[in-house]
C-alpha cells in the first residue's frame, strides 16, 4: 500500500513537470515571410514591404481555378516610425500572423542606406527572437527595396530564392559579389576601424512589368533581378559602389574568392588567354614600425587554362612560366586597385585594422580613433602573389596551333 502511495505521488509530480503545446503554431494561421524590403518614406519613416509565400500556388505551379493563374507570393506593406511599428501595422492587413522565422533575405533601399544607414534598423531585427540574424542582407541599387521584393522571377518561383542563389553562384564562379549575412554586417560595424561590404542587387527593366505574371510567360523576361556590385559602408552608411576589378580585388583580399576567371594578354592580343582559378588563399599580416602600421598581403592561386585565342605551346615549361608571371602581375594589379579605392574612401573594408588589432593590440589602441581617416589612407601595403597553372583542360596542344600548321 505504501509503494502504491509513493508511485501515485511520483506520477502526480511528473504531471506538473510535463509541458504542453503552449507555443504551437498552426500552418493555416501563419503568413510565412520569405523576404523583407526596408525603405525610407519622404517624411523620414520606415516603409516595410513583405514578400509572403502562397504555399498552394508554389506547390501547384501557379495554377488557379477556371484556368486562371495566381502568383506564388503576395505583397503586403506598411509604414511606421520604426521597424516594429511598421510590422504591427502590416499585420492589420492580413488574416494570418506574420511569421519571420523563414525570412532569408533583407533588402535595404539605396536612399535609406545612404541617408540613415543600417544602424537604426539592425537593432529591431536582431532583437526579435523569431528573426534569424543569418539572413542575407543586400542593398537595392538605383531603386527601392519595394521594387526588388515585388519582382516575380522565372525558374525560381520564390523571388527571395532567386536573389540568394544568384549571390551564391556568382560568388562561386565570378567573384565580384559577396554573400553577407545580417550577423556579419553587425560584426563589421561593431569592429573598431572596420568598414563593411554588402552586395548590391538591381532591377533590370520596368518595375511595373516585373510585378505581373505576364513577365514570367516570356522566354526572355522584360524585367528581372541582377547582382550589381558591392556596396561600401562606413559607420553603417553607404558611401561608394565597387564594380569590376576593384570589387573582385576587394573580395580577393577578404579571402572570399571561391572561383573566377582572369584574362591576360599574349602575343599582342588583348585578353588572349583565360585562366580559371581552382584554389586560392589570401593571408594578411601586420607590423608596427616606429609607430606606423605596415601591412603585407600574400595570395596563392592555382588554376587551369580555360581558353586560348592565339596559338600557344603550353607543353613548353618556359611558356607556362611566362603565363604564370603574367597572371601574378594581373592579380597584383587588381589587389592594388582595390586597396587604393578603399584608401580613397577612407574606409577600411579590407580588415587591415582588425589584423593590426589582433596582432598588435596595444599599439592599435593608439591608432583606432583615427584609423580610417588618418592611418589607413596612408598605409604602406606590400603585395606578394603566387600563381600556378596546373592543368590545360582536355587538350595540351592548342587547336589554333594545329590550324596554323595546316595552313603552312
C-alpha positions as CSV (number, residue, x, y, z in Angstrom):
1,X,0.0,0.0,0.0
2,X,2.9,2.3,0.8
3,X,4.5,1.6,-2.5
4,X,1.3,2.5,-4.3
5,X,1.2,5.8,-2.5
6,X,4.7,6.6,-3.5
7,X,4.0,5.7,-7.1
8,X,0.9,7.9,-7.1
9,X,2.8,10.8,-5.6
10,X,5.5,10.4,-8.2
11,X,3.0,10.3,-11.1
12,X,1.4,13.5,-9.8
13,X,4.8,15.2,-9.6
14,X,5.7,14.2,-13.1
15,X,2.4,15.6,-14.5
16,X,3.4,19.0,-13.1
17,X,6.7,18.9,-14.9
18,X,5.3,17.8,-18.2
19,X,4.9,20.6,-20.8
20,X,2.1,21.0,-23.3
21,X,2.0,22.6,-26.8
22,X,1.7,26.1,-25.3
23,X,3.6,27.7,-28.2
24,X,2.1,25.7,-31.1
25,X,1.7,27.5,-34.4
26,X,-0.8,26.1,-36.9
27,X,0.3,26.4,-40.5
28,X,-3.1,27.7,-41.6
29,X,-2.7,30.6,-39.1
30,X,0.8,31.7,-40.4
31,X,1.8,34.1,-43.2
32,X,5.4,33.0,-44.0
33,X,7.6,36.0,-44.9
34,X,10.4,35.0,-47.3
35,X,11.8,38.5,-47.9
36,X,11.6,41.9,-46.3
37,X,12.2,45.2,-48.0
38,X,13.0,48.3,-46.0
39,X,12.8,51.8,-47.5
40,X,12.6,55.4,-46.2
41,X,9.5,57.5,-46.9
42,X,9.6,61.1,-47.8
43,X,8.7,62.1,-44.2
44,X,11.5,60.0,-42.8
45,X,9.6,56.9,-41.7
46,X,10.3,53.3,-42.4
47,X,8.4,51.6,-45.2
48,X,8.2,47.8,-44.9
49,X,7.5,45.6,-47.8
50,X,6.9,41.9,-47.0
51,X,7.1,39.1,-49.5
52,X,4.7,36.4,-48.3
53,X,4.6,32.9,-49.7
54,X,1.4,31.4,-51.1
55,X,2.1,27.7,-50.4
56,X,-0.7,26.3,-52.6
57,X,0.5,28.4,-55.6
58,X,4.1,27.3,-55.2
59,X,3.3,23.6,-54.9
60,X,0.7,23.8,-57.6
61,X,2.8,25.6,-60.2
62,X,0.7,28.8,-60.1
63,X,-2.5,27.1,-61.1
64,X,-5.8,28.5,-60.1
65,X,-9.5,27.7,-60.7
66,X,-11.1,28.3,-64.1
67,X,-7.8,28.4,-65.9
68,X,-6.6,31.5,-64.1
69,X,-3.1,31.8,-62.5
70,X,-2.1,33.2,-59.2
71,X,1.4,34.4,-58.2
72,X,3.5,32.3,-55.8
73,X,3.8,35.3,-53.5
74,X,1.7,38.1,-52.1
75,X,3.0,41.5,-51.1
76,X,1.9,43.5,-48.0
77,X,3.4,46.8,-47.0
78,X,3.1,49.4,-44.2
79,X,4.9,52.3,-42.7
80,X,5.9,53.3,-39.2
81,X,8.3,55.3,-37.1
82,X,10.4,52.1,-36.6
83,X,10.5,48.5,-37.9
84,X,8.3,47.1,-35.1
85,X,5.6,49.6,-35.7
86,X,5.6,49.1,-39.4
87,X,5.4,45.3,-38.9
88,X,2.5,45.7,-36.5
89,X,0.6,47.9,-38.9
90,X,1.2,45.4,-41.7
91,X,-0.4,42.7,-39.6
92,X,-3.7,44.6,-39.7
93,X,-3.9,44.0,-43.4
94,X,-3.6,40.2,-43.4
95,X,-5.7,37.5,-41.9
96,X,-2.7,35.5,-40.6
97,X,0.1,36.0,-38.2
98,X,3.3,37.3,-39.8
99,X,6.0,34.6,-39.3
100,X,9.6,35.7,-39.8
101,X,11.5,32.5,-38.9
102,X,11.9,31.7,-42.6
103,X,12.9,35.2,-43.7
104,X,16.1,34.6,-45.6
105,X,16.5,37.9,-47.3
106,X,16.5,41.6,-46.2
107,X,16.7,44.3,-48.9
108,X,17.5,47.8,-47.9
109,X,16.7,50.7,-50.3
110,X,19.7,52.8,-51.5
111,X,18.2,56.0,-50.3
112,X,17.8,54.7,-46.8
113,X,21.3,53.2,-46.8
114,X,22.9,56.5,-47.9
115,X,20.9,58.8,-45.6
116,X,20.2,57.0,-42.4
117,X,22.4,53.9,-42.7
118,X,21.8,50.4,-41.4
119,X,22.5,51.1,-37.7
120,X,19.0,52.3,-37.0
121,X,17.2,49.3,-38.4
122,X,19.6,46.4,-37.4
123,X,18.7,46.6,-33.7
124,X,15.0,45.9,-34.3
125,X,15.9,42.9,-36.5
126,X,18.5,41.5,-34.1
127,X,16.3,41.9,-31.0
128,X,13.4,39.8,-32.4
129,X,13.8,36.2,-31.2
130,X,11.9,34.9,-34.2
131,X,14.1,36.7,-36.8
132,X,17.3,34.9,-37.8
133,X,20.4,37.0,-38.0
134,X,21.8,34.6,-40.6
135,X,19.5,36.2,-43.1
136,X,21.3,37.6,-46.2
137,X,21.4,41.4,-46.5
138,X,21.5,43.2,-49.9
139,X,21.1,46.8,-50.9
140,X,18.9,47.8,-53.8
141,X,20.9,49.6,-56.5
142,X,19.2,52.6,-58.2
143,X,15.8,51.5,-56.9
144,X,13.7,51.0,-53.8
145,X,13.7,47.8,-51.8
146,X,10.0,47.5,-52.5
147,X,10.6,47.2,-56.3
148,X,13.0,44.3,-55.7
149,X,10.8,42.5,-53.3
150,X,7.7,42.8,-55.6
151,X,9.5,41.4,-58.6
152,X,8.3,38.0,-59.9
153,X,11.2,35.8,-61.2
154,X,11.2,32.8,-63.6
155,X,12.9,29.5,-62.7
156,X,12.8,30.2,-59.0
157,X,9.2,30.6,-58.1
158,X,10.0,32.4,-54.8
159,X,11.9,35.6,-55.7
160,X,13.9,35.6,-52.5
161,X,15.5,32.3,-53.6
162,X,16.4,33.9,-56.9
163,X,18.5,36.5,-55.1
164,X,20.1,34.1,-52.7
165,X,21.1,31.6,-55.4
166,X,22.3,34.3,-57.7
167,X,24.6,35.6,-55.0
168,X,25.8,32.1,-54.2
169,X,26.7,31.1,-57.7
170,X,28.2,34.5,-58.8
171,X,30.4,34.3,-55.7
172,X,31.5,30.8,-56.6
173,X,32.1,31.5,-60.3
174,X,32.9,35.1,-60.8
175,X,34.0,36.7,-57.5
176,X,32.6,40.3,-57.8
177,X,29.9,39.8,-55.2
178,X,29.9,38.5,-51.7
179,X,27.0,37.0,-49.8
180,X,26.8,38.8,-46.4
181,X,24.6,37.9,-43.5
182,X,23.0,40.3,-41.1
183,X,25.3,38.9,-38.4
184,X,28.4,39.6,-40.4
185,X,27.3,43.2,-41.1
186,X,26.7,43.7,-37.3
187,X,30.2,42.4,-36.5
188,X,31.8,44.6,-39.2
189,X,30.0,47.7,-37.9
190,X,31.0,46.9,-34.3
191,X,34.6,46.2,-35.1
192,X,36.9,49.2,-34.4
193,X,38.0,51.0,-37.5
194,X,36.3,48.5,-39.8
195,X,34.2,49.2,-42.9
196,X,31.5,46.9,-44.2
197,X,30.8,45.4,-47.7
198,X,27.3,44.3,-48.8
199,X,26.3,43.0,-52.2
200,X,24.1,45.2,-54.4
201,X,21.1,44.0,-56.4
202,X,19.2,45.9,-59.1
203,X,16.0,45.6,-61.1
204,X,16.7,45.5,-64.8
205,X,13.6,46.6,-66.8
206,X,10.3,48.2,-65.9
207,X,9.3,47.9,-62.3
208,X,5.6,47.7,-63.1
209,X,6.1,44.9,-65.6
210,X,8.2,43.0,-63.1
211,X,5.2,42.6,-60.8
212,X,3.0,41.0,-63.5
213,X,2.5,37.3,-64.3
214,X,3.0,38.2,-68.0
215,X,6.6,38.8,-67.2
216,X,7.0,35.0,-66.4
217,X,5.4,33.9,-69.6
218,X,8.1,35.2,-71.9
219,X,11.3,33.3,-72.8
220,X,13.3,36.5,-72.2
221,X,11.6,38.3,-69.3
222,X,11.3,42.1,-69.8
223,X,12.2,42.7,-66.2
224,X,14.5,40.7,-63.9
225,X,16.8,40.9,-60.9
226,X,20.6,41.0,-61.3
227,X,23.6,41.1,-58.9
228,X,25.2,44.5,-59.2
229,X,28.5,45.3,-57.5
230,X,29.5,45.7,-53.9
231,X,28.2,48.5,-51.6
232,X,30.8,50.1,-49.3
233,X,29.5,51.1,-45.9
234,X,31.3,53.5,-43.5
235,X,29.9,53.6,-40.0
236,X,26.8,51.8,-41.4
237,X,26.2,54.3,-44.2
238,X,26.6,53.7,-47.9
239,X,29.5,55.8,-49.3
240,X,30.5,54.0,-52.6
241,X,29.8,51.2,-55.1
242,X,32.5,48.9,-56.4
243,X,32.4,47.1,-59.8
244,X,34.8,45.1,-61.9
245,X,38.4,44.9,-60.7
246,X,38.0,47.0,-57.6
247,X,35.2,44.7,-56.5
248,X,37.0,41.5,-57.2
249,X,40.2,42.7,-55.7
250,X,38.3,43.5,-52.5
251,X,36.8,40.1,-52.4
252,X,40.2,38.6,-53.0
253,X,41.9,40.4,-50.1
254,X,38.9,39.4,-47.9
255,X,39.8,35.8,-48.8
256,X,36.2,35.1,-50.0
257,X,37.1,34.3,-53.7
258,X,35.8,30.8,-54.5
259,X,36.4,30.9,-58.2
260,X,36.9,33.4,-61.0
261,X,38.3,34.0,-64.5
262,X,41.4,36.1,-65.2
263,X,42.3,37.1,-68.8
264,X,45.9,38.0,-69.8
265,X,47.4,39.5,-73.0
266,X,49.5,37.3,-75.2
267,X,51.4,37.8,-78.5
268,X,50.0,41.3,-78.9
269,X,46.4,40.3,-78.5
270,X,44.3,41.7,-75.6
271,X,42.9,39.2,-73.1
272,X,44.0,36.3,-75.3
273,X,44.3,33.6,-72.5
274,X,41.6,32.8,-70.0
275,X,42.7,31.4,-66.7
276,X,40.2,29.7,-64.4
277,X,41.0,29.6,-60.7
278,X,40.5,26.4,-58.7
279,X,42.1,27.0,-55.4
280,X,43.1,30.3,-53.8
281,X,44.2,31.5,-50.4
282,X,44.9,35.1,-49.2
283,X,46.6,35.9,-45.9
284,X,47.2,39.3,-44.3
285,X,49.8,40.1,-41.7
286,X,50.7,43.4,-39.9
287,X,53.6,45.0,-38.2
288,X,54.1,48.4,-36.5
289,X,57.4,50.1,-37.1
290,X,58.2,53.4,-35.4
291,X,54.5,53.8,-34.5
292,X,53.4,53.3,-38.1
293,X,51.5,50.2,-39.2
294,X,52.7,48.1,-42.2
295,X,50.6,45.5,-44.0
296,X,51.6,42.5,-46.0
297,X,49.2,40.7,-48.3
298,X,50.1,37.3,-49.7
299,X,47.9,35.4,-52.3
300,X,48.4,32.0,-53.7
301,X,46.4,30.9,-56.7
302,X,46.1,27.6,-58.6
303,X,44.1,27.2,-61.7
304,X,43.6,25.8,-65.2
305,X,43.8,27.2,-68.8
306,X,40.2,27.7,-69.9
307,X,40.6,29.3,-73.4
308,X,43.3,30.5,-75.8
309,X,42.6,32.8,-78.7
310,X,46.1,32.6,-80.1
311,X,48.4,29.6,-80.8
312,X,50.4,28.9,-77.6
313,X,52.7,25.9,-77.0
314,X,51.8,25.1,-73.4
315,X,53.9,21.9,-73.5
316,X,56.9,24.2,-73.2
317,X,57.7,24.8,-69.5
318,X,59.1,28.2,-70.3
319,X,55.8,29.3,-71.8
320,X,53.9,28.1,-68.7
321,X,56.3,30.1,-66.5
322,X,55.7,33.2,-68.6
323,X,51.9,32.7,-68.3
324,X,52.2,32.4,-64.6
325,X,54.3,35.6,-64.4
326,X,51.6,37.5,-66.4
327,X,48.9,36.1,-64.1
328,X,50.8,37.3,-61.0
329,X,51.2,40.8,-62.5
330,X,47.4,41.0,-63.3
331,X,46.3,39.7,-59.9
332,X,48.6,42.1,-58.1
333,X,47.2,45.0,-60.2
334,X,43.7,44.1,-59.1
335,X,44.6,43.9,-55.5
336,X,46.4,47.3,-55.7
337,X,43.4,48.9,-57.3
338,X,41.1,47.6,-54.6
339,X,43.5,49.0,-51.8
340,X,43.8,52.4,-53.5
341,X,40.0,52.6,-53.8
342,X,39.4,51.8,-50.2
343,X,42.0,54.3,-49.1
344,X,40.4,56.9,-51.2
345,X,37.1,56.3,-49.5
346,X,38.9,56.3,-46.1
347,X,37.0,53.1,-45.2
348,X,38.9,50.0,-44.2
349,X,36.6,47.4,-45.8
350,X,39.7,45.1,-46.2
351,X,40.0,44.4,-42.5
352,X,43.6,45.7,-42.2
353,X,42.7,47.4,-38.9
354,X,41.4,44.1,-37.5
355,X,44.7,42.4,-38.3
356,X,46.7,45.1,-36.5
357,X,44.3,44.9,-33.6
358,X,44.7,41.1,-33.4
359,X,48.5,41.1,-33.7
360,X,49.4,44.4,-32.0
361,X,46.5,45.2,-29.6
362,X,48.5,47.7,-27.5
363,X,49.6,49.7,-30.5
364,X,46.2,49.7,-32.1
365,X,44.6,51.3,-29.1
366,X,46.6,54.5,-30.0
367,X,45.5,54.3,-33.7
368,X,41.9,53.1,-33.7
369,X,40.2,56.5,-33.1
370,X,41.9,57.9,-36.3
371,X,42.4,54.7,-38.2
372,X,40.0,55.2,-41.1
373,X,40.7,59.0,-41.6
374,X,44.4,59.3,-40.9
375,X,46.4,56.0,-40.8
376,X,44.5,53.7,-43.2
377,X,44.7,56.2,-46.2
378,X,48.5,56.4,-45.9
379,X,49.1,52.8,-45.1
380,X,52.0,51.0,-46.8
381,X,51.0,47.7,-48.2
382,X,53.2,45.0,-49.7
383,X,51.6,42.6,-52.1
384,X,53.0,39.1,-53.0
385,X,51.2,36.9,-55.4
386,X,51.9,33.3,-56.4
387,X,50.0,31.9,-59.4
388,X,50.4,28.4,-60.9
389,X,48.9,26.7,-64.0
390,X,48.0,23.1,-63.0
391,X,46.0,21.8,-66.0
392,X,45.1,22.7,-69.6
393,X,41.7,21.1,-70.0
394,X,41.2,18.2,-72.4
395,X,44.0,19.1,-74.7
396,X,47.6,20.3,-74.4
397,X,48.2,21.4,-77.9
398,X,46.2,24.4,-78.9
399,X,43.5,23.9,-81.6
400,X,44.7,27.1,-83.2
401,X,48.2,25.8,-83.3
402,X,47.0,22.8,-85.4
403,X,45.1,25.2,-87.7
404,X,48.2,27.3,-88.2
405,X,50.4,24.3,-89.0
406,X,47.9,23.0,-91.6
407,X,47.8,26.4,-93.4
408,X,51.6,26.4,-93.9
